């Protein structure tokens, strides 16, 4: 019944994972003679363009969204006609997402739509990759900091069409890395993998091995997928008052929460307004999602193989049946490709283990103490506001957002691995010696020239495999201030 509100809200999830493109021009440090750095960025809806005209493929009109909301509210609460909710919602979805929809075989409905790529160092594109554009994203701020440390001619920026299969994206990254090797006359590269970039570099290692890699830094990386994607692709969509209230409070707090705003939200909860909003949303999911799904959402995101690569392995088979059950013949070509995607998704741990065995220096950073989008059952988990922290950390034991670990549990664990705030037990990580936790940091959170950016660069460029004891100033557990300076968590 819930079939593609699931996918609509998977779109919300994907927008959350989005991180814009960036650019750079600038300084060099001629004494740097190390390996070049390839930044593998996160997902980016906004950078899909018409490759012939350069115009953005997706256009989001706020006025159209407001008009649709008004139509839905009028239909539901005044005219009492649920059936009239679907047409304006589907019209809006196709107005926004239609230009990037895919065919039943996974190919783009519009072959002219794709992603601009930059086959050269970031200083080779001064008109497109400007500092102003660069400063819009955490990735961009990291690249600016890298530019100052090693010179713009040693920093490369890999973009990709996130709709493609992991195998096709990996093939493009293989060509890109060979280009970097040729330009720099170096046999290896450092990789900074951010957000969905974690999945991308893992797919490269899965298909092409590790010979070209000196180090891989997984920074807020979605290499284990995201639970929001798994829940959405399985129709597990639910709005709860607790998660909605917490998300609103956190959103307002980012802009400076005052007592009056806090009071209004609490009154709304006491008098049932928050509950009413959740009931309305859940009612819409229960009664309308099937019609929305059959109206074409399957072809907007369900056919995007890159989205399936973000589905955790335990959710993959059930999600596939949920989305394509009953239409297997029509989507036979796509389903054959999904077999390979599923095999890749289930190989993540063995792929990273092989990288360590081959001498690649691999590290992970996991940010936490941020709430998630309140649209799915596992939104109660701790996160960096986008990806759940247990996934970015390779399965640390982490208390739900706003909670702490049970005292009886902590009493049985090695205190070396317990965070000072009693939220995290790092001993259950797959790679506890190579995983750092940063409290209060958002997803892909870097500011130009910040201590957080310097920390990430130190990890990326380290001559030896760094551990949580390598840098005295960067212990296993840290906390970030609003300017992204770091301090030990005490």
C-alpha positions as CSV (number, residue, x, y, z in Angstrom):
1,X,0.0,0.0,0.0
2,X,2.8,2.5,0.8
3,X,4.5,2.1,-2.5
4,X,6.0,5.3,-3.6
5,X,5.4,7.9,-1.2
6,X,8.2,5.6,-0.2
7,X,10.0,6.8,-3.3
8,X,8.9,10.4,-3.0
9,X,10.5,10.4,0.4
10,X,13.5,8.6,-0.9
11,X,13.7,11.7,-3.0
12,X,13.7,13.8,0.2
13,X,16.5,11.5,1.5
14,X,18.5,11.9,-1.7
15,X,18.2,15.7,-1.6
16,X,19.5,15.5,2.0
17,X,22.5,13.6,0.8
18,X,23.1,16.1,-2.0
19,X,26.2,18.3,-1.8
20,X,26.8,20.9,-4.4
21,X,29.7,21.1,-6.8
22,X,32.6,23.3,-6.1
23,X,35.5,25.0,-7.6
24,X,38.8,26.4,-7.0
25,X,41.6,28.6,-8.2
26,X,44.6,29.7,-6.2
27,X,47.7,29.1,-4.4
28,X,50.4,26.4,-4.8
29,X,53.1,25.0,-2.6
30,X,55.9,24.0,-4.9
31,X,57.6,21.9,-2.3
32,X,54.8,19.4,-2.2
33,X,55.9,16.3,-4.1
34,X,53.4,13.7,-2.7
35,X,50.5,11.9,-4.4
36,X,47.6,14.0,-5.8
37,X,44.3,14.0,-4.0
38,X,41.1,13.0,-5.8
39,X,37.9,14.2,-4.1
40,X,35.0,11.9,-4.8
41,X,32.0,14.0,-4.1
42,X,28.5,13.1,-2.8
43,X,25.3,12.9,-4.7
44,X,24.2,16.1,-6.4
45,X,20.8,16.5,-8.0
46,X,21.3,20.1,-9.0
47,X,24.4,19.4,-11.1
48,X,22.5,17.1,-13.6
49,X,22.4,19.3,-16.7
50,X,21.5,19.2,-20.4
51,X,24.9,18.5,-21.8
52,X,24.2,20.3,-25.0
53,X,22.9,23.6,-23.5
54,X,24.4,23.5,-20.0
55,X,21.1,24.3,-18.4
56,X,20.1,22.5,-15.2
57,X,17.9,19.5,-15.8
58,X,15.9,20.0,-12.6
59,X,14.1,23.2,-11.9
60,X,12.5,23.7,-8.5
61,X,9.9,26.4,-8.4
62,X,8.9,27.3,-4.8
63,X,5.7,28.9,-6.0
64,X,4.6,25.7,-7.7
65,X,5.3,23.8,-4.4
66,X,3.2,26.2,-2.4
67,X,0.3,26.0,-4.9
68,X,0.4,22.2,-4.6
69,X,0.4,22.3,-0.8
70,X,-2.6,24.7,-0.9
71,X,-4.5,22.3,-3.3
72,X,-3.8,19.3,-1.1
73,X,-4.9,21.1,2.1
74,X,-8.1,22.4,0.4
75,X,-8.9,18.9,-0.9
76,X,-8.3,17.2,2.4
77,X,-9.8,19.5,5.0
78,X,-12.4,21.6,3.1
79,X,-13.7,19.6,0.2
80,X,-13.0,16.3,2.0
81,X,-11.9,14.7,-1.3
82,X,-8.8,12.5,-0.9
83,X,-8.9,11.6,-4.6
84,X,-8.1,15.1,-5.7
85,X,-4.8,15.1,-3.7
86,X,-3.0,12.7,-6.2
87,X,-3.1,14.7,-9.5
88,X,-1.4,17.9,-8.2
89,X,1.2,15.9,-6.3
90,X,2.1,13.8,-9.4
91,X,2.1,16.9,-11.6
92,X,4.6,18.5,-9.2
93,X,6.8,15.4,-9.0
94,X,7.0,15.1,-12.7
95,X,7.6,18.8,-13.2
96,X,10.6,18.6,-10.9
97,X,11.9,15.0,-11.4
98,X,10.6,14.2,-14.9
99,X,13.7,15.5,-16.7
100,X,16.0,13.1,-14.8
101,X,13.7,10.0,-15.0
102,X,15.0,6.7,-16.3
103,X,13.7,4.0,-18.7
104,X,12.8,0.5,-17.5
105,X,16.3,-0.6,-18.5
106,X,17.9,2.1,-16.3
107,X,19.0,4.4,-19.1
108,X,18.1,8.1,-18.9
109,X,14.8,9.0,-20.6
110,X,16.6,12.0,-21.9
111,X,20.0,11.0,-23.2
112,X,21.2,14.6,-23.2
113,X,20.9,14.8,-19.4
114,X,24.1,14.0,-17.5
115,X,26.8,15.3,-15.3
116,X,29.6,17.8,-16.3
117,X,32.9,16.2,-15.6
118,X,36.3,17.9,-15.1
119,X,39.2,15.9,-16.5
120,X,42.0,17.9,-15.1
121,X,43.1,19.5,-11.8
122,X,40.9,22.1,-10.2
123,X,43.1,24.9,-11.4
124,X,42.4,24.0,-15.0
125,X,38.8,25.2,-14.9
126,X,39.0,28.7,-13.5
127,X,35.8,29.9,-15.2
128,X,33.6,27.0,-14.0
129,X,35.2,26.1,-10.7
130,X,35.3,29.4,-9.0
131,X,36.0,30.1,-5.3
132,X,32.4,31.4,-4.9
133,X,30.9,28.2,-6.3
134,X,33.4,26.2,-4.2
135,X,32.4,27.8,-0.9
136,X,28.8,26.5,-1.2
137,X,29.6,23.0,0.1
138,X,31.6,21.1,2.7
139,X,33.4,19.3,-0.1
140,X,34.3,22.7,-1.6
141,X,35.7,24.0,1.6
142,X,37.8,20.9,2.0
143,X,39.1,21.3,-1.5
144,X,40.0,25.0,-0.8
145,X,41.9,23.8,2.3
146,X,43.6,21.1,0.2
147,X,44.6,23.7,-2.4
148,X,46.3,25.8,0.3
149,X,48.2,22.8,1.6
150,X,49.3,21.0,-1.6
151,X,48.5,23.3,-4.5
152,X,45.5,23.4,-6.8
153,X,47.4,21.4,-9.5
154,X,47.4,18.4,-7.1
155,X,43.7,18.5,-6.3
156,X,41.2,16.7,-8.6
157,X,37.4,16.7,-8.4
158,X,35.4,13.6,-9.6
159,X,31.7,14.1,-10.5
160,X,29.4,11.4,-11.6
161,X,25.8,10.7,-12.6
162,X,24.4,9.2,-9.4
163,X,21.6,7.5,-11.4
164,X,24.1,5.0,-13.0
165,X,25.0,1.6,-11.6
166,X,28.0,1.3,-9.3
167,X,29.8,-0.6,-12.0
168,X,29.4,2.2,-14.6
169,X,30.4,4.9,-12.1
170,X,33.5,2.8,-11.1
171,X,34.5,2.5,-14.8
172,X,34.4,6.3,-15.1
173,X,36.4,6.7,-11.9
174,X,39.0,4.3,-13.3
175,X,39.4,6.4,-16.4
176,X,39.6,9.5,-14.2
177,X,42.3,8.1,-11.9
178,X,44.4,7.0,-14.9
179,X,44.1,10.6,-16.2
180,X,45.4,11.9,-12.9
181,X,48.3,9.4,-12.9
182,X,49.3,10.5,-16.5
183,X,49.0,14.3,-15.6
184,X,51.0,14.0,-12.4
185,X,53.4,11.2,-13.3
186,X,52.5,9.5,-10.1
187,X,51.5,5.8,-9.8
188,X,49.1,6.3,-6.9
189,X,46.5,8.8,-5.6
190,X,44.9,9.8,-2.3
191,X,41.1,9.5,-2.2
192,X,38.8,11.8,-0.1
193,X,35.4,10.1,-0.3
194,X,32.5,12.1,1.0
195,X,28.9,11.0,1.5
196,X,27.8,8.9,-1.5
197,X,31.4,9.1,-2.6
198,X,32.1,6.4,-0.1
199,X,29.9,4.0,-2.1
200,X,31.6,5.1,-5.3
201,X,35.2,4.5,-4.1
202,X,34.2,1.1,-2.7
203,X,32.7,0.2,-6.0
204,X,36.0,1.2,-7.7
205,X,38.0,-1.0,-5.3
206,X,35.4,-3.9,-5.9
207,X,35.8,-3.8,-9.7
208,X,39.3,-2.5,-10.2
209,X,41.3,-3.3,-7.1
210,X,43.7,-1.1,-5.1
211,X,46.9,-0.8,-7.0
212,X,46.3,2.9,-7.8
213,X,45.4,3.9,-4.2
214,X,47.7,5.1,-1.5
215,X,45.0,6.1,1.0
216,X,41.2,6.3,1.2
217,X,39.5,8.6,3.7
218,X,35.8,7.9,4.2
219,X,34.4,11.2,5.4
220,X,30.7,11.1,6.5
221,X,30.6,8.3,4.0
222,X,27.5,6.3,2.9
223,X,29.5,3.2,1.9
224,X,27.2,1.1,4.0
225,X,24.1,2.8,2.5
226,X,21.5,4.6,4.5
227,X,18.6,3.3,6.5
228,X,16.4,6.0,5.2
229,X,17.0,4.6,1.7
230,X,16.3,1.1,2.8
231,X,13.2,2.0,4.7
232,X,11.8,4.1,1.8
233,X,12.5,1.4,-0.8
234,X,10.6,-1.0,1.4
235,X,7.6,1.3,2.0
236,X,8.4,1.8,5.7
237,X,7.3,5.4,5.9
238,X,6.0,6.8,9.1
239,X,5.7,10.2,10.7
240,X,5.9,10.3,14.5
241,X,5.4,13.3,16.8
242,X,8.6,12.8,18.8
243,X,10.9,12.7,15.7
244,X,9.1,15.5,14.0
245,X,9.2,17.7,17.1
246,X,12.9,17.0,17.6
247,X,13.7,17.8,14.0
248,X,11.8,21.1,14.1
249,X,13.6,22.1,17.4
250,X,17.0,21.3,15.9
251,X,16.2,23.2,12.7
252,X,15.1,26.2,14.7
253,X,18.0,25.9,17.1
254,X,20.5,26.1,14.1
255,X,19.1,29.7,13.6
256,X,19.1,30.5,17.3
257,X,16.2,29.0,19.2
258,X,14.4,31.5,21.4
259,X,12.1,30.8,24.3
260,X,8.9,31.9,22.4
261,X,9.6,29.5,19.5
262,X,10.3,26.7,21.9
263,X,7.1,27.5,23.8
264,X,5.0,27.5,20.6
265,X,6.3,24.1,19.6
266,X,5.6,22.6,23.0
267,X,2.1,24.1,23.1
268,X,1.5,22.6,19.6
269,X,2.5,19.2,21.0
270,X,0.4,19.6,24.1
271,X,-2.7,20.5,22.2
272,X,-2.2,17.8,19.6
273,X,-1.2,19.9,16.6
274,X,2.0,17.9,16.0
275,X,0.0,14.7,16.3
276,X,-2.6,16.0,13.8
277,X,0.1,16.8,11.3
278,X,1.6,13.3,11.7
279,X,-1.8,11.6,11.4
280,X,-2.5,13.5,8.2
281,X,0.9,12.5,6.7
282,X,0.5,8.9,7.7
283,X,-3.1,8.8,6.4
284,X,-1.8,10.1,3.0
285,X,0.9,7.5,2.9
286,X,-1.6,4.7,3.7
287,X,-4.3,5.7,1.3
288,X,-2.6,7.4,-1.6
289,X,0.9,6.1,-2.0
290,X,-0.1,3.2,-4.3
291,X,-1.7,5.7,-6.7
292,X,1.3,7.9,-6.6
293,X,3.6,4.9,-7.2
294,X,1.6,3.7,-10.2
295,X,1.6,7.3,-11.5
296,X,5.2,7.0,-12.4
297,X,7.5,7.4,-9.3
298,X,9.0,4.0,-10.0
299,X,10.5,5.4,-13.2
300,X,11.8,8.6,-11.4
301,X,13.8,7.0,-8.7
302,X,13.1,3.2,-8.6
303,X,15.0,2.8,-11.9
304,X,18.0,4.8,-10.6
305,X,20.6,2.1,-9.9
306,X,22.7,4.4,-7.9
307,X,19.9,4.8,-5.4
308,X,19.8,1.0,-4.9
309,X,23.6,1.1,-4.2
310,X,22.6,3.1,-1.1
311,X,20.2,0.4,0.1
312,X,21.7,-1.5,3.1
313,X,22.2,-5.2,2.2
314,X,19.6,-6.5,4.7
315,X,16.9,-4.3,3.0
316,X,17.9,-5.0,-0.6
317,X,16.0,-8.2,-1.5
318,X,12.8,-7.1,0.2
319,X,12.9,-3.6,-1.3
320,X,13.4,-5.1,-4.8
321,X,10.3,-7.2,-4.4
322,X,8.4,-4.3,-2.9
323,X,9.2,-2.0,-5.8
324,X,9.1,-4.4,-8.8
325,X,6.8,-7.1,-7.6
326,X,4.2,-7.8,-10.3
327,X,6.1,-5.9,-13.0
328,X,9.2,-8.1,-13.3
329,X,8.8,-8.7,-17.0
330,X,8.6,-5.0,-17.9
331,X,11.7,-4.3,-15.9
332,X,13.6,-7.5,-16.6
333,X,16.7,-5.7,-17.9
334,X,16.9,-3.5,-14.9
335,X,16.4,-6.4,-12.5
336,X,19.3,-8.2,-14.1
337,X,21.5,-5.2,-13.4
338,X,20.2,-5.1,-9.9
339,X,21.6,-8.6,-9.3
340,X,25.1,-7.2,-9.8
341,X,24.3,-4.1,-7.6
342,X,23.2,-6.4,-4.8
343,X,26.3,-8.5,-5.0
344,X,28.4,-5.3,-4.8
345,X,26.4,-4.0,-1.8
346,X,27.0,-7.2,0.1
347,X,30.7,-7.1,-0.6
348,X,31.5,-3.8,1.2
349,X,33.3,-5.3,4.2
350,X,35.4,-7.8,2.2
351,X,36.3,-5.0,-0.3
352,X,37.6,-2.8,2.4
353,X,39.4,-5.7,4.1
354,X,41.2,-6.4,0.9
355,X,42.3,-2.7,0.7
356,X,43.9,-3.0,4.1
357,X,45.5,-6.3,3.1
358,X,47.0,-4.5,0.0
359,X,48.5,-1.8,2.1
360,X,46.0,1.0,1.4
361,X,45.7,3.4,4.3
362,X,42.0,3.5,5.1
363,X,40.3,5.7,7.7
364,X,36.8,6.7,8.7
365,X,35.2,9.8,10.3
366,X,31.7,9.5,11.8
367,X,29.8,12.6,12.9
368,X,26.9,12.4,15.4
369,X,24.5,14.2,17.7
370,X,22.2,15.4,14.9
371,X,18.6,14.3,14.3
372,X,17.4,12.7,11.1
373,X,14.6,13.5,8.6
374,X,11.5,12.3,10.6
375,X,9.9,10.2,7.9
376,X,10.9,6.6,8.7
377,X,11.0,4.2,11.6
378,X,14.8,4.4,12.1
379,X,14.8,8.2,12.3
380,X,15.2,7.8,16.1
381,X,18.9,6.9,15.5
382,X,21.8,9.2,16.0
383,X,23.3,10.7,12.9
384,X,25.1,13.6,11.1
385,X,21.7,14.8,10.0
386,X,21.8,12.7,6.8
387,X,23.5,9.4,7.3
388,X,23.0,7.3,10.4
389,X,26.2,7.3,12.5
390,X,26.3,3.5,13.1
391,X,26.7,3.1,9.3
392,X,29.3,5.8,8.8
393,X,31.3,4.3,11.6
394,X,31.0,0.7,10.4
395,X,28.6,-0.4,13.1
396,X,29.6,1.2,16.4
397,X,27.0,0.8,19.1
398,X,25.4,4.2,19.4
399,X,22.5,5.4,21.6
400,X,19.5,6.9,19.9
401,X,19.5,10.6,19.3
402,X,19.1,12.5,22.6
403,X,19.8,9.4,24.7
404,X,22.8,7.6,26.3
405,X,23.8,4.0,26.5
406,X,22.4,2.0,29.4
407,X,24.5,2.1,32.5
408,X,24.4,-1.7,32.8
409,X,25.7,-2.0,29.2
410,X,28.5,0.5,29.8
411,X,29.6,-1.4,33.0
412,X,30.4,-4.5,30.9
413,X,32.5,-2.7,28.2
414,X,36.1,-1.5,27.9
415,X,36.1,2.2,29.0
416,X,38.7,3.0,26.4
417,X,36.0,2.7,23.7
418,X,33.2,4.5,25.5
419,X,32.7,8.2,24.6
420,X,32.8,10.7,27.5
421,X,29.1,11.5,26.9
422,X,28.2,7.8,27.2
423,X,26.6,7.8,23.7
424,X,29.1,5.6,21.8
425,X,30.8,2.2,22.2
426,X,33.4,2.2,19.5
427,X,34.6,-1.4,20.3
428,X,31.9,-2.8,18.0
429,X,33.2,-1.0,14.9
430,X,34.7,-3.1,12.2
431,X,37.8,-0.9,12.3
432,X,37.9,0.7,15.7
433,X,41.5,1.8,15.6
434,X,40.9,3.7,12.3
435,X,37.6,5.4,13.2
436,X,37.1,8.9,14.6
437,X,33.8,10.3,16.0
438,X,33.0,14.0,16.0
439,X,30.1,15.3,18.1
440,X,27.9,18.1,16.9
441,X,29.3,18.0,13.3
442,X,26.8,18.0,10.4
443,X,27.1,15.8,7.3
444,X,30.2,16.5,5.2
445,X,30.9,19.4,7.5
446,X,34.0,21.3,6.7
447,X,34.8,25.0,6.8
448,X,37.6,26.5,4.8
449,X,40.7,26.8,7.0
450,X,39.0,25.1,10.0
451,X,40.7,22.6,12.3
452,X,38.2,20.0,11.1
453,X,39.5,20.5,7.5
454,X,43.1,20.3,8.7
455,X,42.3,17.1,10.5
456,X,40.8,15.5,7.4
457,X,43.8,16.5,5.3
458,X,46.2,15.1,7.9
459,X,44.4,11.8,7.6
460,X,44.4,11.9,3.8
461,X,48.1,12.7,3.5
462,X,49.5,10.6,6.3
463,X,52.6,8.7,5.3
464,X,51.8,5.7,7.5
465,X,48.4,4.2,8.4
466,X,47.0,6.6,11.0
467,X,45.2,5.3,14.1
468,X,43.2,7.1,16.8
469,X,46.5,7.4,18.8
470,X,48.6,8.8,16.0
471,X,47.7,12.5,16.5
472,X,47.6,13.7,20.1
473,X,45.4,16.6,19.1
474,X,42.9,14.3,17.3
475,X,41.8,11.5,19.7
476,X,39.1,9.0,18.9
477,X,36.3,11.2,20.3
478,X,36.1,14.9,19.6
479,X,33.6,17.7,19.6
480,X,33.2,20.5,17.0
481,X,32.3,24.1,17.7
482,X,30.2,26.2,15.3
483,X,33.4,27.2,13.4
484,X,34.4,23.5,13.2
485,X,37.4,23.8,15.5
486,X,37.9,20.5,17.3
487,X,38.5,19.6,20.9
488,X,38.8,16.3,22.8
489,X,35.4,15.2,24.1
490,X,35.6,15.2,27.8
